Amino acid sequence: MIALVVGTGPGFGTGHTVRMRELARLLAERGLSTQFLGCSGENSALDPDSFSGSERWRLAVVDARDLNPEPFSRGCPVIALDNRCPARFRPESQSAVIYHDTLPHPELPIETACQNLLVRPSLTAGPSSRRSRCVVIYAGSLITRPEVTGMVRFLERQNFEPIVLDGVRRRPAREVDRLMLSARALITYPGMTLMEAWYCGALPIVVGTRKPLHRAHARDLAAAGVPMLEKPDCPTPLRDYLRQQSLSPLLARTRPGASGYARLIDLILGKARPG
């Protein structure tokens, strides 16, 4: 049994759950069973001591942002995804935790992040015909309605076709995939949707929200060459970005691949206890 320790609730968004569900499906195809263990924050009700006392876990995958994964390693090997908790960087740490990064950050070469990115298989069929005037705005709950309205009005004045997604669950997944594969650009805050749009060939434009964590991630991406809006309704840089005829050489050269799940599963199979 593989344990999937997953961040859930408003503080985490839906991305952690979505990608771990996909991992569970792919592991099941290989005959490996999984169990979800939800946690809602740094002080989760999930008890690492009771977890470590069980012998049924062959390995745990912790996808809960920066929740300290070390207590879970007392009972089985642990792979922590995109986790930059303080314990990771302690010189004296002798942790058995394997830290596996799939999203860019300052200490990780963007080429490595692009290789490890967990792209959903539904997006790996390749791009469809691109609608050169279509610009998708993925607002979620972090970009306010007035900010979205301002972007929509600006894009319409520039003769673009803005399409607003309030949340992936409000549209069928296949429809969202078709938009990702055909849009000229996608504007959103840091997260899997932005990276998947980049994989699909759309111009990724990252927005810094009011949350310090998202602002920091947006600046990390901007340092790697991803176009950034300091505020969601900044018209001048948005106009300049959309005038580009194609991805910049940096973005094109480091475009995410489709092997991230395969690489993660190979790591799991190599580190899991026999069972």
C-alpha positions as CSV (number, residue, x, y, z in Angstrom):
1,M,0.0,0.0,0.0
2,I,1.3,3.4,-1.0
3,A,0.2,6.3,1.3
4,L,-0.7,9.6,-0.4
5,V,-0.5,12.4,2.2
6,V,-2.4,15.2,0.4
7,G,-3.0,18.9,1.3
8,T,-6.7,19.7,1.1
9,G,-9.0,22.6,1.8
10,P,-9.1,26.3,0.9
11,G,-5.5,26.8,2.0
12,F,-4.2,24.3,-0.5
13,G,-6.5,24.7,-3.5
14,T,-7.3,21.7,-5.7
15,G,-4.0,21.1,-7.5
16,H,-2.5,18.7,-4.9
17,T,-5.6,16.5,-4.9
18,V,-5.9,16.5,-8.7
19,R,-2.4,15.3,-9.3
20,M,-2.4,12.7,-6.6
21,R,-5.6,11.2,-7.9
22,E,-3.9,10.9,-11.3
23,L,-0.9,9.3,-9.6
24,A,-3.2,6.8,-7.8
25,R,-4.8,5.9,-11.1
26,L,-1.4,5.3,-12.8
27,L,-0.1,3.3,-9.8
28,A,-3.3,1.2,-9.9
29,E,-2.5,0.3,-13.6
30,R,0.7,-1.2,-12.3
31,G,-1.0,-3.2,-9.6
32,L,-0.2,-0.9,-6.7
33,S,-2.9,0.1,-4.2
34,T,-3.0,3.6,-2.6
35,Q,-4.8,5.3,0.2
36,F,-5.4,9.1,0.5
37,L,-4.6,10.7,3.9
38,G,-5.8,14.3,3.9
39,C,-4.3,17.1,5.8
40,S,-5.5,20.7,6.0
41,G,-2.5,22.7,7.2
42,E,0.9,22.8,8.9
43,N,-0.8,21.6,12.2
44,S,-2.7,18.8,10.6
45,A,-4.9,16.4,12.6
46,L,-3.0,13.6,10.7
47,D,-0.8,11.9,13.4
48,P,2.6,11.0,12.1
49,D,3.2,8.8,15.1
50,S,0.3,6.6,14.4
51,F,1.2,6.6,10.8
52,S,4.7,5.4,11.6
53,G,3.5,2.7,13.8
54,S,1.8,0.9,10.9
55,E,3.7,-1.7,8.9
56,R,1.3,-1.6,5.9
57,W,2.9,1.3,4.1
58,R,5.5,0.5,1.5
59,L,6.1,4.2,0.9
60,A,4.5,7.6,1.4
61,V,4.2,10.4,-1.1
62,V,3.7,13.7,0.7
63,D,2.1,16.4,-1.5
64,A,1.1,19.0,1.1
65,R,3.2,22.1,0.3
66,D,5.8,22.6,3.1
67,L,4.4,20.3,5.7
68,N,7.4,18.6,7.4
69,P,7.5,15.1,6.0
70,E,10.3,13.8,8.2
71,P,8.0,12.3,10.9
72,F,6.4,10.0,8.3
73,S,9.8,8.6,7.4
74,R,10.0,6.7,10.8
75,G,7.8,4.0,9.4
76,C,8.6,3.9,5.6
77,P,10.4,5.7,2.8
78,V,9.0,9.1,2.0
79,I,9.0,11.1,-1.2
80,A,8.0,14.8,-0.6
81,L,6.8,16.8,-3.6
82,D,7.7,20.4,-4.1
83,N,8.4,20.7,-0.4
84,R,10.8,23.4,1.0
85,C,10.3,23.0,4.7
86,P,13.1,24.1,7.0
87,A,14.1,20.5,7.8
88,R,15.1,20.0,4.2
89,F,17.9,22.5,4.5
90,R,19.3,21.7,7.9
91,P,23.0,20.7,7.5
92,E,22.7,18.2,10.3
93,S,19.6,16.5,8.9
94,Q,19.9,12.8,8.3
95,S,16.4,12.4,7.0
96,A,15.4,9.5,4.8
97,V,13.0,11.8,2.9
98,I,13.6,12.2,-0.8
99,Y,12.7,15.7,-1.9
100,H,11.4,15.6,-5.5
101,D,10.6,19.0,-7.2
102,T,8.3,19.4,-10.1
103,L,7.8,23.2,-10.0
104,P,10.4,25.9,-10.5
105,H,12.1,27.6,-7.6
106,P,15.4,29.5,-7.2
107,E,17.5,26.4,-6.2
108,L,16.1,24.2,-9.0
109,P,17.2,24.6,-12.6
110,I,14.1,25.2,-14.6
111,E,15.1,22.5,-17.1
112,T,14.8,19.9,-14.3
113,A,11.4,21.3,-13.2
114,C,10.1,21.0,-16.7
115,Q,11.3,17.4,-16.9
116,N,9.5,16.6,-13.7
117,L,6.3,18.5,-14.2
118,L,3.3,16.3,-13.6
119,V,1.4,16.9,-16.9
120,R,-1.9,15.1,-17.0
121,P,-2.0,12.4,-19.7
122,S,-5.1,14.0,-21.2
123,L,-2.9,16.8,-22.4
124,T,-0.3,14.7,-24.0
125,A,-2.0,14.1,-27.3
126,G,-0.4,17.3,-28.7
127,P,-1.8,20.7,-29.6
128,S,-4.9,21.2,-31.7
129,S,-5.5,24.2,-34.0
130,R,-4.6,27.3,-32.1
131,R,-7.1,30.2,-31.9
132,S,-4.7,33.1,-32.2
133,R,-7.1,35.6,-30.6
134,C,-8.2,33.4,-27.6
135,V,-6.8,34.4,-24.2
136,V,-7.9,32.3,-21.2
137,I,-8.1,33.9,-17.8
138,Y,-8.0,31.3,-15.0
139,A,-9.2,33.3,-12.0
140,G,-10.0,30.7,-9.3
141,S,-10.7,32.5,-6.1
142,L,-7.5,34.5,-5.9
143,I,-8.1,37.1,-8.7
144,T,-11.0,39.4,-7.8
145,R,-14.0,40.0,-10.0
146,P,-13.1,43.7,-10.7
147,E,-9.6,42.6,-11.7
148,V,-11.0,40.0,-14.1
149,T,-13.5,42.5,-15.5
150,G,-10.7,45.0,-16.1
151,M,-8.6,42.4,-18.0
152,V,-11.6,41.3,-20.1
153,R,-12.5,44.8,-21.1
154,F,-8.8,45.5,-22.0
155,L,-8.5,42.3,-24.1
156,E,-11.7,43.0,-25.9
157,R,-10.5,46.5,-26.8
158,Q,-7.4,44.9,-28.2
159,N,-9.6,42.6,-30.4
160,F,-8.8,39.4,-28.4
161,E,-11.3,36.8,-27.3
162,P,-11.1,36.5,-23.5
163,I,-12.5,33.3,-21.9
164,V,-12.8,33.3,-18.1
165,L,-12.5,30.1,-16.1
166,D,-13.7,30.5,-12.5
167,G,-12.6,27.0,-11.6
168,V,-11.8,23.8,-13.5
169,R,-14.6,21.9,-11.8
170,R,-17.2,24.3,-13.3
171,R,-16.5,23.1,-16.8
172,P,-16.0,19.6,-18.1
173,A,-12.3,18.6,-18.0
174,R,-12.2,17.9,-21.8
175,E,-13.5,21.4,-22.5
176,V,-10.7,22.9,-20.3
177,D,-8.1,20.7,-22.0
178,R,-9.3,21.9,-25.5
179,L,-9.0,25.5,-24.3
180,M,-5.5,24.9,-23.0
181,L,-4.4,23.2,-26.3
182,S,-5.8,26.0,-28.5
183,A,-5.5,29.3,-26.7
184,R,-2.9,31.9,-27.6
185,A,-2.2,32.7,-23.9
186,L,-3.3,31.9,-20.4
187,I,-3.3,34.4,-17.5
188,T,-3.3,33.0,-14.0
189,Y,-1.5,32.8,-10.6
190,P,1.3,30.3,-10.0
191,G,0.2,26.7,-10.1
192,M,-0.4,23.6,-12.2
193,T,-2.8,25.4,-14.6
194,L,-0.1,27.8,-15.6
195,M,2.5,25.1,-16.1
196,E,0.1,23.0,-18.1
197,A,-0.7,25.9,-20.4
198,W,3.0,26.4,-21.0
199,Y,3.3,22.7,-21.9
200,C,0.4,23.1,-24.3
201,G,2.2,25.9,-26.2
202,A,0.1,28.8,-24.9
203,L,2.0,31.8,-23.7
204,P,2.0,31.5,-19.8
205,I,1.4,34.9,-18.1
206,V,1.7,34.7,-14.3
207,V,0.0,37.0,-11.9
208,G,1.2,37.9,-8.4
209,T,-1.8,37.7,-6.0
210,R,-2.1,39.3,-2.6
211,K,-0.9,36.1,-1.0
212,P,2.9,36.3,-0.1
213,L,3.4,32.7,-1.2
214,H,2.0,33.3,-4.7
215,R,3.9,36.6,-5.1
216,A,7.1,34.7,-4.3
217,H,6.3,31.9,-6.7
218,A,5.4,34.4,-9.4
219,R,8.7,36.2,-9.0
220,D,10.5,32.8,-9.2
221,L,8.8,32.1,-12.5
222,A,9.5,35.6,-13.8
223,A,13.2,35.2,-13.0
224,A,13.2,32.1,-15.2
225,G,11.6,34.1,-18.1
226,V,7.9,33.7,-17.6
227,P,6.0,36.9,-18.4
228,M,4.6,38.4,-15.2
229,L,1.9,40.9,-14.2
230,E,2.6,42.5,-10.8
231,K,-1.2,43.2,-10.7
232,P,-3.9,41.4,-12.7
233,D,-5.1,44.5,-14.5
234,C,-1.9,46.0,-15.8
235,P,-2.7,46.8,-19.4
236,T,0.7,47.9,-20.8
237,P,2.8,44.8,-20.1
238,L,-0.1,42.6,-21.0
239,R,-0.5,44.3,-24.4
240,D,3.3,43.9,-25.0
241,Y,3.3,40.2,-24.0
242,L,0.4,39.4,-26.3
243,R,2.0,41.2,-29.3
244,Q,4.7,38.4,-29.2
245,Q,4.2,36.1,-32.2
246,S,5.5,33.1,-30.4
247,L,7.1,31.9,-27.1
248,S,10.4,33.6,-26.2
249,P,13.5,31.5,-27.0
250,L,13.8,30.8,-23.2
251,L,10.3,29.5,-22.8
252,A,10.4,27.5,-26.0
253,R,13.7,25.9,-25.1
254,T,12.6,24.9,-21.6
255,R,9.0,23.9,-22.4
256,P,7.7,21.3,-20.0
257,G,7.7,17.7,-21.2
258,A,5.2,14.9,-20.6
259,S,7.4,12.4,-18.7
260,G,6.9,13.7,-15.1
261,Y,4.5,11.0,-13.9
262,A,6.7,8.3,-15.4
263,R,9.8,9.7,-13.7
264,L,7.9,9.9,-10.3
265,I,6.6,6.4,-10.7
266,D,10.1,5.1,-11.4
267,L,11.3,6.8,-8.3
268,I,8.4,5.3,-6.2
269,L,9.1,1.8,-7.6
270,G,12.8,2.1,-6.8
271,K,12.3,3.3,-3.2
272,A,9.2,1.4,-2.0
273,R,9.7,-1.4,0.5
274,P,9.0,-4.8,-0.8
275,G,5.4,-5.8,-0.2
